[in-house]
Amino acid sequence: MAQRFPTVAVFGLGTTGCHFVDALVRGGRRVIAVERDEAALRRGRGRVTAAESAVEFTTDPAAAARADLVVEAVPERMETKRRLLARVHADCPPETVFATTTTGLPVTEIAFGSGRTDRTVGLHLFPLGPDREDRAVEVVGTPLTGDAVLADVQELVRDLGRIPVPVADRPGFIGGALTMAYLNNAVAMYERRYASRDSIDTAMTLGCGLPMGRWPSWTPWAWTPRGTPWRRCTSAPAIRGTRPRPPWPIWSPPVWWG
């Protein structure tokens, strides 16, 4: 059977983008890594651990025209993602598949902005501590995504040694929706003086076996009020039309930063 998506363009060389580049190269793919300018490209190049012979680094978005799959890993802003994919859509042939790495924005809305609603999916990595391999990948389909496209993307995930987790385009998908509830309840417990921050982290990591909690970048206490949990709790209902889950007051800047 022919290899699915032999050439993949990855836009954005932050943590998620570099992770995709490394995984794709290990999976035998040729990667076109694209950044917005030379400075960002140099920074991203320094974070990629895969063999450079398998990666083409460029600031030219038109290079994606040679890719079978385009993965956007740019900042979590709807207009940024839509604008990028619309730009790339003009360069790519009709059969090219688009994937967004959004952690919670509506994939359907991103797909409409991309210009190819039936060939756009979500690919969401699960965030784990540095001693664990994030083997599961949420593969998000929209009501308009073609079945063959979803099947091909899931097969790519398997080919990369990961486990595809099919999920509908719903707020937070699976991991994000459950994690936001956990984080919001954790800070509520702290504010209600159930226990100290370290006690809650220890109970959840060592007692309940959750892989994240004590790592500084993922503990509830290290997440900034302008970061992901705050944005998710305040903006997701407006974007998705869902019932609000108000962020606990301790998330707010005056309380958080004292």
C-alpha positions as CSV (number, residue, x, y, z in Angstrom):
1,M,0.0,0.0,0.0
2,A,1.3,3.5,-0.9
3,Q,2.5,5.6,2.0
4,R,-0.2,8.1,3.1
5,F,0.9,11.7,3.0
6,P,4.6,11.2,2.0
7,T,5.3,15.0,2.2
8,V,3.9,17.1,5.0
9,A,4.1,20.9,5.5
10,V,4.1,22.1,9.1
11,F,3.4,25.8,9.7
12,G,4.7,27.1,13.0
13,L,7.7,25.7,14.9
14,G,6.7,26.2,18.4
15,T,6.4,23.2,20.8
16,T,3.6,21.5,19.0
17,G,4.9,22.2,15.5
18,C,8.4,20.9,16.3
19,H,6.8,17.8,17.9
20,F,5.0,17.1,14.7
21,V,8.1,17.6,12.6
22,D,10.1,15.1,14.7
23,A,7.3,12.6,14.7
24,L,6.7,12.9,11.0
25,V,10.4,12.4,10.2
26,R,10.6,9.4,12.4
27,G,7.6,8.1,10.5
28,G,9.5,8.3,7.2
29,R,7.9,11.5,5.9
30,R,9.5,14.4,4.1
31,V,8.7,17.6,6.0
32,I,8.5,21.2,4.9
33,A,8.8,23.4,8.0
34,V,7.5,26.9,7.5
35,E,7.9,29.9,9.8
36,R,6.9,33.6,9.4
37,D,10.4,35.1,9.3
38,E,14.0,34.1,9.5
39,A,14.3,34.8,13.3
40,A,11.4,32.4,14.1
41,L,12.8,29.9,11.6
42,R,16.2,29.9,13.4
43,R,14.6,29.4,16.8
44,G,12.4,26.6,15.5
45,R,15.3,24.9,13.7
46,G,17.1,24.7,17.0
47,R,14.2,22.9,18.7
48,V,13.8,20.2,16.0
49,T,15.7,17.1,16.9
50,A,15.0,15.1,13.7
51,A,17.6,14.7,11.0
52,E,17.8,17.9,9.0
53,S,18.3,16.0,5.8
54,A,14.6,15.1,6.0
55,V,13.4,18.6,6.7
56,E,13.2,21.6,4.4
57,F,13.2,24.9,6.5
58,T,11.6,27.9,4.8
59,T,9.8,31.1,5.3
60,D,7.9,30.8,1.9
61,P,4.3,29.6,2.5
62,A,4.1,28.7,-1.2
63,A,6.4,25.7,-0.5
64,A,3.3,24.0,0.9
65,A,2.1,23.5,-2.7
66,R,4.4,20.4,-2.8
67,A,2.8,18.8,0.3
68,D,0.1,16.1,0.6
69,L,-0.9,17.3,4.0
70,V,-0.6,20.7,5.6
71,V,-0.5,20.9,9.4
72,E,-1.0,24.4,11.0
73,A,0.5,24.8,14.5
74,V,0.3,28.6,14.7
75,P,-0.9,30.5,17.8
76,E,-4.4,29.7,19.1
77,R,-6.3,32.5,17.5
78,M,-9.1,31.9,15.1
79,E,-8.3,34.6,12.6
80,T,-4.6,33.7,12.5
81,K,-5.4,30.1,11.6
82,R,-8.1,30.9,9.1
83,R,-6.0,33.5,7.4
84,L,-3.1,31.2,7.1
85,L,-5.1,28.3,5.7
86,A,-6.9,30.5,3.2
87,R,-3.5,31.7,2.0
88,V,-2.2,28.2,1.7
89,H,-5.4,27.0,0.0
90,A,-4.6,29.3,-2.9
91,D,-1.3,27.5,-3.5
92,C,-2.1,23.9,-2.9
93,P,-3.8,21.4,-5.3
94,P,-7.4,20.4,-4.5
95,E,-6.4,17.0,-3.1
96,T,-4.2,18.4,-0.3
97,V,-5.5,17.8,3.2
98,F,-5.4,20.4,5.9
99,A,-5.0,19.7,9.6
100,T,-5.3,22.2,12.5
101,T,-3.7,21.6,15.9
102,T,-6.1,23.7,17.8
103,T,-6.7,22.7,21.4
104,G,-10.3,23.8,21.4
105,L,-11.3,26.3,18.7
106,P,-14.1,25.0,16.4
107,V,-12.5,22.9,13.7
108,T,-15.6,23.4,11.5
109,E,-15.1,27.2,11.6
110,I,-11.5,26.9,10.8
111,A,-12.4,24.5,7.9
112,F,-14.8,27.1,6.4
113,G,-12.0,29.7,6.5
114,S,-9.6,27.3,4.8
115,G,-11.7,27.0,1.7
116,R,-11.8,23.2,1.8
117,T,-14.4,22.1,4.3
118,D,-14.4,18.5,3.3
119,R,-10.6,18.1,3.6
120,T,-9.9,19.7,7.0
121,V,-9.4,17.8,10.2
122,G,-8.2,18.5,13.7
123,L,-5.1,16.8,15.1
124,H,-4.7,17.4,18.9
125,L,-1.8,16.0,20.9
126,F,-2.3,15.2,24.5
127,P,-0.1,17.3,26.8
128,L,1.9,15.0,29.1
129,G,4.9,15.3,31.4
130,P,8.4,15.0,29.9
131,D,8.9,11.4,30.9
132,R,5.8,10.2,29.0
133,E,5.2,9.7,25.3
134,D,2.0,11.3,24.1
135,R,0.9,8.3,22.1
136,A,-2.8,9.3,21.8
137,V,-3.8,11.8,19.1
138,E,-7.3,13.2,18.9
139,V,-8.5,13.2,15.3
140,V,-11.3,15.7,15.1
141,G,-13.8,15.4,12.2
142,T,-16.4,17.9,11.3
143,P,-19.9,17.2,9.9
144,L,-18.3,18.0,6.5
145,T,-15.1,16.1,6.6
146,G,-14.9,13.3,4.1
147,D,-14.8,9.7,5.5
148,A,-11.9,8.8,3.3
149,V,-9.9,11.9,4.6
150,L,-10.6,10.9,8.2
151,A,-9.5,7.3,7.5
152,D,-6.3,8.4,5.8
153,V,-5.4,10.8,8.7
154,Q,-6.1,8.1,11.3
155,E,-3.9,5.7,9.3
156,L,-1.1,8.3,9.3
157,V,-1.4,8.6,13.0
158,R,-1.0,4.8,13.4
159,D,1.9,4.9,11.0
160,L,3.7,7.4,13.3
161,G,3.3,4.9,16.2
162,R,0.4,6.8,17.8
163,I,-3.1,5.8,18.6
164,P,-5.8,7.8,16.8
165,V,-8.8,8.8,19.0
166,P,-11.7,9.8,16.8
167,V,-13.8,12.6,18.3
168,A,-16.5,15.0,17.1
169,D,-16.0,18.7,16.8
170,R,-17.2,19.6,20.3
171,P,-15.9,22.1,22.9
172,G,-12.4,21.0,24.1
173,F,-12.8,17.7,22.3
174,I,-12.2,15.0,25.0
175,G,-8.9,15.8,26.7
176,G,-9.4,19.6,26.9
177,A,-13.0,19.4,28.1
178,L,-12.1,17.1,31.0
179,T,-8.9,18.8,31.8
180,M,-10.5,22.3,32.0
181,A,-13.0,21.0,34.5
182,Y,-10.2,19.3,36.6
183,L,-8.1,22.5,36.6
184,N,-11.0,24.8,37.5
185,N,-12.1,22.5,40.3
186,A,-8.5,22.3,41.6
187,V,-8.2,26.0,42.0
188,A,-11.7,26.1,43.6
189,M,-10.5,23.5,46.2
190,Y,-7.5,25.7,46.9
191,E,-9.5,28.8,47.4
192,R,-12.0,27.0,49.7
193,R,-8.9,25.8,51.7
194,Y,-9.4,22.1,51.2
195,A,-5.6,21.7,51.1
196,S,-2.4,23.4,50.0
197,R,-1.4,23.6,46.3
198,D,1.3,21.0,46.8
199,S,-1.1,18.6,48.6
200,I,-3.6,18.8,45.7
201,D,-0.9,18.2,43.2
202,T,0.6,15.3,45.1
203,A,-2.9,13.7,45.6
204,M,-3.7,13.9,41.9
205,T,-0.3,12.7,40.6
206,L,0.8,10.1,43.2
207,G,-2.6,9.2,44.6
208,C,-4.8,9.2,41.5
209,G,-2.0,8.5,39.0
210,L,-2.6,11.5,36.7
211,P,0.5,12.1,34.6
212,M,0.4,15.9,35.0
213,G,0.0,18.1,38.0
214,R,3.5,18.6,39.4
215,W,5.2,19.7,36.2
216,P,5.4,23.5,36.3
217,S,4.0,24.1,32.9
218,W,0.9,22.1,33.5
219,T,0.0,22.6,37.2
220,P,-3.1,24.8,37.8
221,W,-0.9,27.2,39.8
222,A,1.5,27.9,37.0
223,W,-1.1,28.7,34.3
224,T,-1.6,32.4,33.8
225,P,-5.0,34.1,33.9
226,R,-4.5,35.2,30.4
227,G,-3.5,31.6,29.4
228,T,-5.4,28.7,28.1
229,P,-7.7,27.8,31.1
230,W,-8.8,31.4,31.5
231,R,-9.5,31.8,27.8
232,R,-11.3,28.5,27.6
233,C,-13.6,29.2,30.5
234,T,-14.5,32.7,29.4
235,S,-14.4,32.6,25.6
236,A,-15.4,29.0,24.7
237,P,-19.1,29.4,25.5
238,A,-19.3,32.5,23.3
239,I,-17.5,30.7,20.4
240,R,-19.4,27.5,20.7
241,G,-22.8,28.5,22.1
242,T,-22.4,26.2,25.1
243,R,-23.3,26.5,28.7
244,P,-20.6,28.7,30.5
245,R,-18.2,27.2,33.0
246,P,-17.1,30.4,34.8
247,P,-13.4,30.4,35.8
248,W,-13.0,30.3,39.6
249,P,-12.2,33.8,40.9
250,I,-8.6,32.9,41.9
251,W,-7.8,32.8,38.1
252,S,-8.3,36.5,37.9
253,P,-5.1,38.7,37.7
254,P,-5.6,40.7,41.0
255,V,-6.0,37.5,43.1
256,W,-3.5,35.4,41.2
257,W,-0.6,37.8,41.2
258,G,-1.3,39.3,44.6
